[in-house]
Amino acid sequence: MSAARSGTAERPAEGAGGDLLAALLDGMDAALCAFDAEGTVTHWNREAERILGWSAEQAVGKRGFSGWAARRADADEVRERLMAAMHAPGRQVHEFALLRKDGGRVLVRIQAAGVRGADGQPAGVYCAFSEVHAQIDLERSIALSEALFEDASWGVVLVDVDLRPAVVNTRAARAMGTGRTTALGRPLGELITQGVEEVEGALQHVLAEGAPRGLVELWVTLRGGDGDDRRRCWRSGFVRLASPLAEEPVPLGVGWLFQDVTEAKLAEQEADRLRFRCSQLHRAGAAAAECEDPMEAATVLLDFAVAGFADHALLDVTADEQRLVRAAATPAGAPGPVAPVAGGGVPVPYADNHPALQALARTGPVRASATAAARPRAGEDWASERRWPRDAAHALCIPLRSRGRTLGIATFLRSSARPAFERPDAVYAETVTTRLAASLDLAGVTKGE
């Protein structure tokens, strides 16, 4: 091997080839040195100088590390083990305590491999080494990355600068309802049907400004494989990824870590909803108790029930077994409290299969919703056919029962912006209508009284 080295060599390589070799050696992040077949140092780059303090001028030409980079008691063993790589296949890894120029000792990990000459015979050894703690830090980083993508309890997605998944771990793929490889390179809009704007907005903010200080809760609706979309809440954290090799940070993408907290959030929402509804019932009862007119008390009870529960409310009282007469309602087309219908006494022309008449016949709650085809138009045709406000898309009809009789029907209506009524909603509405029926019974508005 020639005695070329980084910096000023004892026997410098001449020409462009030598300059290129010196530039390559000095530009590498790893410490590099080389020995010829006799164990003499032939190459020594700047990273080796940084770690041990010995310059290229001081290192090149020395035989082994004895007397300068290793204690004399250790030097022979170090030389023998390094030079053994010249006759062994592949790389050999060793850890040695070497001496710094200032007298301190540093533990290094060395990878040594043999070099062969043009004739194929062993010609020397080259070594790449780094401080053990730096190597351990690198290994920890690699181990952490592998653990995140295999065993992490959080979903982890690496998103490139084009906002497409580049790497997806097992938990994230399971949460998205897709395979680890099928999600790669696809736009997020193909995986998320609703909430993709919020997700992409968060990713764009991280790329432009950096990660937010705290966690972010994102509600998304995932495209179901069987056509049944799933709404989930993901508690998310973000980190911006930048290349450590560039002089200025160059964004490589975003690390997105998330955890599915849907069940906990739904439980919190349900608890909040129950607290609010209990408060409304208490307030409604207190307000109705101050009403001298039982019919006014009924409208007050119904008005309190609408808040946070429905967009419209209708109160129909029975004229006979098959007819209902409108007694009170929220104003159509404008917000306002439930109020008695002016004039009244005219039966509402409901069709035979109307949900209110079904509730009357069953003496039990009936839920109904516009079809998916009607919802883009806010269910206007569906609502108009049933004599309801034009924006109604979901309905809940509850019979008003008192002293073993059905006194009327209370109808709660929601627009398409709200979800359909569910069983817990019907239970709450029945609690309200029990009190409402008692007020109606007291008012004596039913036929025959």
C-alpha positions in Angstrom: 0.0 0.0 0.0 1.2 3.5 -0.7 1.9 5.9 2.2 -0.8 8.4 1.1 -2.8 9.9 3.8 -5.2 12.8 4.7 -3.4 16.1 5.2 0.4 16.2 4.7 1.7 12.7 4.2 5.2 11.5 4.9 5.1 10.3 1.3 2.2 12.2 -0.2 0.2 10.8 -3.2 0.7 13.0 -6.2 -1.9 14.2 -8.7 -5.6 14.4 -8.8 -6.0 10.8 -7.6 -4.1 11.6 -4.3 -6.1 14.8 -3.8 -9.4 12.9 -4.3 -8.4 10.1 -1.9 -7.4 12.7 0.7 -10.7 14.6 0.3 -12.7 11.4 0.5 -11.0 10.2 3.7 -11.3 13.6 5.4 -14.9 14.0 4.4 -16.1 10.7 6.0 -17.9 10.7 9.4 -16.0 7.5 10.5 -12.5 7.5 11.7 -10.3 5.6 9.2 -6.7 4.4 9.3 -4.8 1.8 7.4 -1.7 -0.4 7.9 0.6 -1.9 5.3 1.6 -5.6 5.5 4.3 -4.7 8.1 1.9 -2.9 10.3 3.0 0.6 9.5 0.3 3.4 9.4 -0.3 4.5 5.9 -3.6 6.5 6.2 -5.1 8.6 8.9 -8.1 10.9 8.4 -9.4 13.9 10.3 -12.1 12.0 12.2 -9.3 9.8 13.6 -7.5 12.9 14.6 -10.6 14.3 16.3 -11.1 11.2 18.4 -7.5 10.5 19.4 -5.9 13.9 19.0 -3.0 12.6 16.9 -2.6 14.5 13.6 -1.9 12.7 10.3 1.7 14.0 10.3 2.2 12.4 13.7 0.4 9.1 12.9 1.5 8.1 9.3 4.7 6.2 9.2 4.5 4.8 12.8 4.6 1.1 13.3 1.5 0.0 15.0 0.1 1.9 18.0 2.9 1.1 20.4 4.2 4.0 22.4 1.7 6.6 21.2 -1.9 5.4 20.6 -1.8 2.4 22.9 -0.1 1.5 26.1 3.1 -0.6 25.6 1.5 -3.4 27.6 -1.5 -3.5 25.2 0.2 -2.6 21.9 1.4 -6.1 20.9 -2.1 -7.6 21.4 -3.8 -4.7 19.5 -1.3 -5.1 16.6 -1.7 -8.8 16.4 -5.5 -8.8 16.5 -5.7 -6.0 13.9 -3.2 -7.6 11.5 -5.0 -10.9 11.8 -7.7 -9.4 9.7 -5.3 -9.4 6.7 -5.6 -13.2 6.4 -9.2 -13.6 7.6 -12.3 -13.4 5.4 -14.8 -10.5 5.9 -14.6 -8.0 8.8 -13.5 -8.4 12.3 -14.9 -6.3 15.2 -12.7 -5.4 18.2 -12.9 -3.1 21.2 -9.7 -1.5 22.4 -8.8 1.2 24.9 -6.6 3.6 23.0 -4.5 6.5 24.2 -5.4 10.1 23.3 -2.6 12.6 22.7 -3.5 14.4 25.9 -2.9 11.1 27.9 -6.5 10.2 28.3 -7.9 6.8 27.3 -10.9 6.3 25.1 -12.7 3.0 24.3 -13.2 2.5 20.6 -14.9 -0.1 18.5 -12.8 -1.1 15.4 -13.9 -2.9 12.3 -10.9 -4.3 10.5 -10.7 -5.9 7.1 -7.8 -7.1 5.0 -6.6 -5.4 1.8 -5.2 -7.3 -1.2 -2.8 -6.1 -3.7 -3.0 -6.3 -7.5 -1.5 -9.8 -7.3 -4.3 -10.9 -4.9 -1.9 -11.3 -2.0 -2.5 -9.7 1.4 -1.2 -6.2 1.3 -2.4 -4.6 4.6 -5.4 -3.8 6.8 -7.8 -0.9 6.8 -9.7 0.0 10.0 -12.8 2.0 10.7 -13.4 3.0 14.3 -15.6 5.2 16.5 -16.0 5.8 20.2 -18.0 3.0 21.8 -20.5 5.4 23.3 -21.2 6.9 19.9 -21.6 3.5 18.4 -23.9 2.5 21.3 -26.0 5.7 20.7 -26.3 4.7 17.0 -27.3 1.1 17.9 -29.9 2.4 20.4 -31.4 4.7 17.7 -31.6 1.8 15.3 -33.1 -0.5 18.0 -35.6 2.2 18.9 -36.7 2.6 15.3 -37.1 -1.2 14.9 -39.0 -1.4 18.2 -41.4 1.4 17.2 -42.2 -0.3 13.9 -42.6 -3.8 15.5 -43.7 -3.7 19.1 -44.9 -0.1 19.9 -48.2 0.4 21.6 -48.7 3.5 19.4 -49.4 3.6 15.7 -46.3 5.0 13.9 -46.4 6.4 10.4 -43.5 8.1 8.6 -45.0 10.6 6.1 -42.9 12.0 3.3 -42.9 15.6 2.2 -45.7 14.8 -0.3 -47.9 13.8 2.6 -47.9 10.1 1.6 -47.1 7.3 4.0 -43.5 6.0 3.5 -43.4 3.6 6.4 -46.3 2.2 8.5 -45.9 0.0 11.6 -48.2 -2.9 12.4 -50.4 -1.1 14.9 -51.0 1.8 12.5 -51.8 -0.5 9.6 -54.3 -2.3 11.8 -55.9 1.0 13.0 -56.2 2.2 9.3 -57.7 -1.2 8.3 -55.0 -1.8 5.7 -51.8 -3.8 5.3 -48.4 -2.3 6.1 -47.4 -2.2 2.4 -50.7 -1.4 0.8 -50.8 2.0 2.5 -47.4 3.1 1.3 -47.3 5.9 -1.2 -51.1 6.3 -1.3 -52.8 9.7 -0.6 -54.3 9.9 2.9 -57.6 10.7 1.3 -57.8 7.1 0.0 -57.6 5.8 3.6 -59.5 8.6 5.5 -63.0 9.7 4.2 -63.6 12.5 6.7 -61.0 14.4 8.7 -58.3 14.1 6.1 -58.1 17.9 5.9 -57.3 18.2 9.6 -54.6 15.5 9.3 -53.0 17.0 6.3 -53.2 20.4 7.9 -51.3 19.1 11.0 -48.7 17.5 8.8 -48.2 20.6 6.8 -47.8 22.7 9.9 -45.1 20.3 11.3 -43.2 20.5 8.0 -43.4 24.3 7.9 -43.2 25.3 11.6 -42.2 22.3 13.6 -44.1 20.0 15.9 -46.9 21.3 18.2 -46.0 21.4 21.9 -48.8 19.0 23.0 -50.7 16.1 21.7 -53.6 16.7 19.2 -56.8 14.8 19.1 -58.0 14.2 15.5 -61.4 12.7 14.7 -61.3 10.7 11.4 -63.6 8.5 9.5 -61.9 5.5 7.9 -63.0 3.9 4.8 -64.3 0.4 5.7 -63.6 -2.5 3.4 -67.2 -3.6 3.5 -68.5 -0.1 2.9 -69.1 0.5 6.6 -67.0 3.6 7.5 -65.6 3.8 11.0 -65.3 7.0 13.0 -62.3 7.1 15.3 -60.4 9.5 17.5 -56.6 9.4 17.3 -54.5 11.2 20.0 -51.6 12.2 17.8 -48.0 13.5 18.3 -45.8 14.7 15.5 -42.0 15.2 15.0 -40.3 16.8 12.0 -37.7 14.7 10.3 -34.6 16.5 8.9 -31.5 15.1 7.3 -28.5 15.3 9.7 -26.1 15.2 6.7 -27.1 18.6 5.2 -25.5 21.9 6.3 -29.0 23.3 6.8 -31.9 21.1 7.9 -33.6 19.5 5.0 -37.1 18.1 5.7 -37.4 14.4 5.0 -41.0 14.2 6.3 -43.0 13.8 9.5 -43.0 11.1 12.1 -46.7 10.7 13.1 -47.4 8.7 16.3 -51.0 8.1 17.3 -53.1 6.1 19.7 -56.8 5.2 19.3 -58.7 6.8 22.2 -62.1 6.5 20.6 -63.7 4.4 23.4 -62.4 6.8 26.1 -63.6 9.9 24.2 -67.0 8.4 23.6 -67.3 7.5 27.3 -66.4 11.1 28.2 -68.9 12.5 25.7 -71.6 10.2 27.0 -70.8 11.3 30.6 -71.0 14.9 29.6 -74.3 14.3 27.8 -75.8 12.6 30.8 -74.8 15.4 33.1 -76.2 18.0 30.7 -79.5 16.1 30.3 -79.9 15.6 34.1 -79.3 19.3 34.5 -81.9 20.1 31.8 -84.5 17.8 33.5 -83.9 19.5 36.8 -84.2 23.0 35.3 -87.3 22.0 33.3 -89.0 20.7 36.4 -88.3 23.8 38.4 -89.5 26.1 35.5 -92.7 24.0 34.9 -93.6 24.1 38.6 -93.9 27.9 38.4 -96.5 27.7 35.5 -100.1 28.2 36.6 -101.4 26.9 33.2 -100.6 23.1 32.8 -100.4 23.6 29.0 -97.8 26.3 29.4 -95.9 23.9 31.7 -96.0 21.2 28.9 -94.5 23.6 26.4 -91.8 24.6 28.9 -90.9 21.0 29.5 -90.7 20.4 25.7 -88.6 23.5 25.1 -86.0 22.5 27.7 -85.8 19.0 26.1 -85.0 20.4 22.7 -81.8 22.1 23.8 -78.8 20.1 22.7 -81.1 17.2 21.7 -83.0 18.1 18.6 -83.6 21.0 16.1 -87.4 20.9 16.1 -90.1 19.6 18.4 -93.8 19.0 17.7 -96.6 18.3 20.2 -99.7 16.5 18.8 -102.6 15.5 21.0 -105.1 12.8 20.2 -108.5 13.7 18.7 -109.5 10.0 18.4 -107.7 6.7 17.9 -106.5 7.6 14.4 -106.2 11.4 14.4 -103.7 13.8 15.9 -104.2 17.5 16.4 -101.2 19.9 16.5 -101.1 21.6 19.9 -97.6 23.2 20.0 -94.3 23.3 17.9 -91.1 25.1 17.5 -91.3 27.9 14.9 -90.6 26.6 11.3 -87.7 28.3 9.5 -86.4 30.3 12.5 -85.1 29.5 15.9 -87.5 30.1 18.9 -89.2 28.4 21.8 -91.9 25.8 21.7 -95.2 27.7 21.5 -98.9 26.7 21.2 -100.3 26.6 17.7 -102.6 29.5 17.0 -106.1 28.4 16.4 -105.4 24.6 16.7 -108.1 22.0 16.6 -107.4 20.9 13.0 -106.2 17.3 12.6 -102.7 16.9 11.1 -103.0 15.0 7.7 -100.5 12.2 8.4 -100.3 9.3 6.0 -101.2 5.8 7.3 -97.6 4.7 7.7 -96.5 7.9 9.4 -94.0 7.4 12.3 -96.3 9.4 14.6 -99.2 7.1 13.9 -97.0 4.1 14.3 -95.9 5.3 17.7 -99.6 5.9 18.5 -100.5 2.3 17.5 -97.5 0.7 19.2 -97.6 2.9 22.4 -93.9 2.9 22.1 -91.1 5.1 20.6 -90.5 5.0 16.8 -87.3 6.2 15.1 -87.0 7.1 11.5 -84.3 8.6 9.2 -84.2 9.8 5.6 -82.5 7.5 3.2 -78.9 8.1 2.1 -80.1 9.2 -1.3 -82.3 12.0 0.3 -79.7 13.3 2.8 -77.6 15.3 0.2 -80.7 17.5 -0.2 -81.2 17.6 3.6 -84.1 15.1 3.3 -86.5 17.8 2.0 -88.8 15.5 0.1 -88.7 12.9 2.8 -89.6 15.6 5.5 -92.2 17.3 3.4 -94.1 14.1 2.7 -94.4 13.6 6.5 -95.5 17.2 7.2 -92.3 18.0 9.0 -89.9 21.0 8.6 -88.0 20.7 5.3 -84.6 20.3 6.9 -85.6 17.3 9.0 -83.6 14.1 8.4 -84.0 12.1 11.6 -87.2 11.7 13.7 -88.1 10.3 17.1 -91.8 9.9 18.0 -92.7 9.2 21.6 -96.3 8.5 22.8 -97.5 10.6 25.8 -98.9 8.1 28.3 -100.8 9.0 31.5 -103.2 7.0 33.7 -103.1 4.2 31.1 -104.1 6.4 28.2 -102.2 7.8 25.2 -102.8 11.6 25.2 -100.7 12.5 22.2 -97.3 12.2 20.4 -94.2 14.2 21.0 -91.9 14.3 17.9 -88.3 15.4 18.0 -86.5 16.2 14.7 -82.9 16.6 13.7 -81.3 17.9 10.6 -78.8 16.0 8.5 -76.0 17.8 10.3 -76.8 15.7 13.4 -76.6 11.9 13.9 -79.7 9.8 13.9 -81.5 9.1 17.1 -80.3 6.1 19.0 -81.7 4.0 21.9 -80.2 6.2 24.7 -81.9 9.2 23.0 -85.3 7.4 23.1 -84.8 6.7 26.8 -84.1 10.3 27.6 -87.1 11.4 25.5 -89.4 9.0 27.4 -88.2 10.6 30.7 -89.2 14.0 29.3 -92.5 12.9 27.9 -93.6 11.2 31.1 -93.6 14.6 32.7 -95.1 16.2 29.6 -98.0 13.7 29.6 -98.8 14.5 33.3 -99.1 18.2 32.4 -101.3 17.5 29.4 -103.5 15.2 31.6 -103.8 18.0 34.1 -104.6 20.5 31.4 -107.6 18.4 30.3 -106.9 18.9 26.6 -107.8 15.3 25.7 -111.2 14.5 24.1 -114.0 13.9 26.6 -112.8 16.1 29.4 
